[in-house]
């Protein structure tokens, strides 16, 4: 999966805490093994019914892509805010 594909799949549409997402600068899209697939700068959110999608700038070529996340979390969701 390319960074662009991971960003499209991971940015939404999901149920998440909009205030929490907006309080952060970046988001990592990770796989189930904790490997970073994409990193993006959060610029806003878009409401989609009772769900949301992140708006932002994909940071293509970020050195964290392909590496284990340094921000492990207990969520089953493929998104973590950093």
Buried (B, 14 or more C-beta within 10 A) or exposed (E): EEBEEBBBEBBBBBEBEBEEBBEEEBBBBBEEEBBBBBBBBBEEBEEEEEEBBBBBEBBEEBEBBEEEBEEEBEEEEBBBBB
